[in-house]
Amino acid sequence: MTASSTLSPVTTGGAARLWARQALFGWLHFALAAPSVYLWLGLPLVLRQHGWSGTAIGLFQLAGLPALCKFLLARPVEARTAGRSHYRAWAIGLCLAYATVLAALGWQELLADRAWLFGLACAAALAATWADIPVSALAIRLLPAQERMRAGGVRSAALSLGAIVGGGAMLLVQARWGWRAPFLCLAAALAVGALLLLRVREPEEAPEVYAGAAASRVPAMVRGYLAQPGVGRWTVLLLVYFPFIGAAWFYLKPLLLDHGFAPTQAALLAGIGGGVVAALSAAASPWLTRRWGLARAVAGYAALNAGALVLLAAVLALGAPVPGMVLAVLCVAAAMGASSACAFGLMMHFARPRWQAFDYGLQASLFAASRMLVPLAAGLALDAAGAVAMVASLALAGGAAWWLARAFARAEAAAIGIGHPN
């Protein structure tokens, strides 16, 4: 097992305290995710209504480029004063900075001013990317190792609730009260998160845990991450485990519009209904993972991703009626929730005790790179070959990801202590 499999600084305390911490980080992940979901999953519906092409919507994803630099942004977060980290202070400051950018985005309608919209979206992506690092690093430090798969489920459920709010409810708010209202609501949620963080006490750790931390450079930190048992295969799997199902989810609302759904129906089905299903799937994922064993779960969730994509492709190809499309959307949501929970739990596993922020940031950068490039390629396929070809391609890629997941589980089970799949 890796060093990160040992217990984190908090090894005592009642179940109520652990649940309170899980709830705190759940709210923080929700508050960080909902604005991003609105910008990159909800707003494409509005952009499509205003005549943006599939390629233009895909290119808008490039506003999330700061997420690729997460491992570099993690370096200053690892700075120490007298051997102590400052994850909490970073988290509070960056949450407030994120709220400020959202307030600027909501100052006036920017649908016709693409340059300003893109620039402020980049700033929002930078703030969201940076704030996620200390929040996640603090979660890894405060939660014991046995709570990390549950933390993955809580995070994934929070992201799904963010999808409900950002991809559904905020669209309804925008339709009712205009451009500014969603951004102000989302900024307020971040401000609440910053206030909740004031009640958190970042624990002290033994001086030797962080000995030499300040002197380490990025290349040495990367080499340390790569030296962990099983990390090579995991890093390859990380690049392909989620982005195909994520790309399908990204394009669901435009696909629903093209399939004849009204904008409000698309928002209710994919934004709210799908978000609820994804949240429930994410909440159930830690229980299923404990029951199956992590190795079998890693491969099982990848198979679920591929199966959901095949179903969506078949529904589109056959021109299935509304119930068929609803079933496909909910299956995609369930697969997304379960697989993202599993992925985040493994990301926590591969974060070393002395470098939680950097190791998490490095993995998140790789995750973001694939999550950004695959929707861009999918958008080009949508415009060039149509929805059926796009989703079928994603399904084929999802099948390849399932094969890699099985290979990872079989080859690395002993090394990282996750048990062999049957």
VENZIZI-V396490 format. One record per pair of residues at least 24 apart in sequence whose ideal C-beta (glycine too) atoms are under 8 Angstrom apart, sorted by the first residue. I is the first residue (numbers start at 1). GAP is how many residues later the second one is. Records with the same first field share a line. If there is no record, write none. Layout:
I = GAP, GAP
This chain:
1 = 228, 415, 416
2 = 226, 227, 228, 229, 347, 348, 350, 414
3 = 225, 349, 350
4 = 136, 141, 224, 344, 345, 346, 347, 348, 349, 355
5 = 140, 344, 411, 412
6 = 139, 347
7 = 137, 138, 139
8 = 132, 133, 134, 135, 136, 137, 345
9 = 132, 133, 194, 196
10 = 131, 132, 133, 134, 193
11 = 133
18 = 125, 126, 129
21 = 118, 121, 122
22 = 121, 125, 128, 129, 132
23 = 131
24 = 172, 173, 176
25 = 110, 113, 114, 118, 126, 129, 130
26 = 128, 129, 131, 132
27 = 131, 165, 166, 169
28 = 63, 67, 107, 165, 168, 169
29 = 103, 106, 125, 126, 129, 130, 133
30 = 128, 129, 131, 132, 135, 159
31 = 64, 155, 158, 159, 161, 162
32 = 63, 66, 96, 99, 100, 103, 130, 158, 161
33 = 125, 126, 129, 130, 133
34 = 127, 128, 131, 132, 136, 152, 155
35 = 63, 67, 89, 93, 131, 148, 151, 152, 155
36 = 28, 88, 89, 92, 126, 130
37 = 122, 125, 126, 128, 129, 130
38 = 127, 128, 129, 132, 133, 144, 148
39 = 24, 82, 85, 86, 127
40 = 24, 210
41 = 122, 125, 126, 208, 209, 212, 230
42 = 124, 125, 126, 128, 129, 211, 225, 229
44 = 206, 209, 210
45 = 126, 208, 209, 212, 218, 221, 222
46 = 65, 125, 128
47 = 64
48 = 205, 206, 209
49 = 208, 214
50 = 61
53 = 330
54 = 197, 200, 325, 326, 328, 329
55 = 324, 325, 328
57 = 197, 322
58 = 317, 318, 319, 320, 321, 322, 324
59 = 317, 320
60 = 58, 61
61 = 189, 311, 314, 315, 318
62 = 310, 314
63 = 55, 58, 59, 61, 62
64 = 57, 58, 61, 65, 304, 308
65 = 57, 60, 307
66 = 56, 59, 60, 63, 64
67 = 58, 61, 62, 297, 298, 301, 302, 304, 305
68 = 297, 300, 301, 304
69 = 60, 296
70 = 59, 60, 62, 63, 291, 292, 294, 295, 298
71 = 147, 151, 287, 290, 291, 293, 294
72 = 146, 289
73 = 56, 57, 60, 288
74 = 59, 63, 283, 284, 286, 287, 288
75 = 143, 146, 283
77 = 53, 56, 57, 60, 280, 281, 284
78 = 135, 277, 279, 280
79 = 135
80 = 130, 133, 134
83 = 124, 127, 128, 130
84 = 118, 120
85 = 52, 56, 117, 125, 272
86 = 116
87 = 47, 48, 50, 51, 54, 115, 269, 270
88 = 46, 50, 109, 112, 114
90 = 43, 44
91 = 40, 43, 44, 47, 103, 106
92 = 102, 105, 106
94 = 33, 36, 37, 40
95 = 36, 40, 95, 96, 98, 99, 102
96 = 94, 95, 98
97 = 30, 33, 34
98 = 26, 29, 30, 33, 89, 92
99 = 88, 89, 91, 92, 95
100 = 87
101 = 26
102 = 81, 82, 84, 85, 88
103 = 80, 81, 84
105 = 78
106 = 73, 74, 75, 76, 77, 78, 81
107 = 73
108 = 71, 72
109 = 69, 70
110 = 69
111 = 68
129 = 235, 239
132 = 232
133 = 224, 227, 228, 231
134 = 223
136 = 212, 220, 221, 224, 228
137 = 214, 219, 220, 223
138 = 62, 64
139 = 209
140 = 208, 211, 216, 220
141 = 61, 62, 215
142 = 58, 61
148 = 197, 200, 201
149 = 136, 137, 140, 141, 145, 192, 193, 196
150 = 136
151 = 193, 194, 197
152 = 133, 134, 188, 189, 190, 191, 192, 193, 194, 195, 196
153 = 129, 130, 131, 132, 133, 188, 192
154 = 128, 129
155 = 127, 185, 186, 189
156 = 122, 123, 126, 129, 181, 182, 184, 185, 188
157 = 121, 122, 123, 125, 126, 180, 184
159 = 119, 123, 181
160 = 115, 116, 117, 118, 119, 121, 122, 173, 176, 177
161 = 114, 118
162 = 113
163 = 108, 111, 112, 115
164 = 107, 108, 111, 112, 115
165 = 110
166 = 105
167 = 86, 100, 103, 104, 105, 107, 108
168 = 99, 100, 102, 103, 104, 107
169 = 102, 103
171 = 92, 96, 100
172 = 92, 95
175 = 88, 89
209 = 144, 145
210 = 144
213 = 141, 142
221 = 134, 137, 141
222 = 140
224 = 128, 131
225 = 125, 127, 130, 133, 134, 137
228 = 122, 124
229 = 183, 186, 187
230 = 120, 182, 185, 186
231 = 119
233 = 174, 175, 178, 179
234 = 112, 116, 174, 178, 182
235 = 128, 131
236 = 168, 172
237 = 61, 164, 167, 168, 171
238 = 105, 108, 109, 125, 128, 129, 132
239 = 127, 128, 130, 131
240 = 130, 157, 160, 161, 164
241 = 61, 64, 98, 102, 160, 164
242 = 63, 94, 97, 98, 101, 125, 128, 129
243 = 127, 128, 130, 131, 132
244 = 61, 65, 130, 150, 151, 153, 154, 157
245 = 60, 63, 64, 87, 90, 91, 94, 149, 153
246 = 90, 125, 128, 129
247 = 124, 127, 128, 131, 147
248 = 60, 61, 64, 84, 130, 143, 146
249 = 25, 83, 84, 87
250 = 125, 128
251 = 124, 127, 128, 131, 136, 139
252 = 77, 80
254 = 128
255 = 61, 132
256 = 69, 73
258 = 129
259 = 57, 66
261 = 64
269 = 57, 60
270 = 59, 63
273 = 53, 56, 57, 60
274 = 55, 56, 58, 59
275 = 58
277 = 53, 56, 57, 60
278 = 55, 56, 58, 59
279 = 58
280 = 54, 57
281 = 52, 53, 54, 55, 56, 57, 60
282 = 55, 56, 58, 59
284 = 54
285 = 52, 53, 56, 57
286 = 55, 59
288 = 50
289 = 53, 56
293 = 125, 126, 127, 128
294 = 48, 51, 52, 115, 124, 125
295 = 114, 115, 118, 123, 124, 125, 126
296 = 113, 123, 125, 126
297 = 45
298 = 44, 48, 107, 110, 111, 120, 123
299 = 103, 106, 107, 110, 122
301 = 34, 37, 38, 41, 104
302 = 37, 96, 99, 100, 102, 103, 104
303 = 99, 102
304 = 30, 31, 34, 35
305 = 30, 31, 34, 93, 96, 97
306 = 89, 92, 93, 95, 96
307 = 24, 28
308 = 24, 26, 27
309 = 82, 85, 86, 89
310 = 85
312 = 79, 83
313 = 75, 78, 79, 81, 82
316 = 71, 72, 75
317 = 71, 75
343 = 24
349 = 67
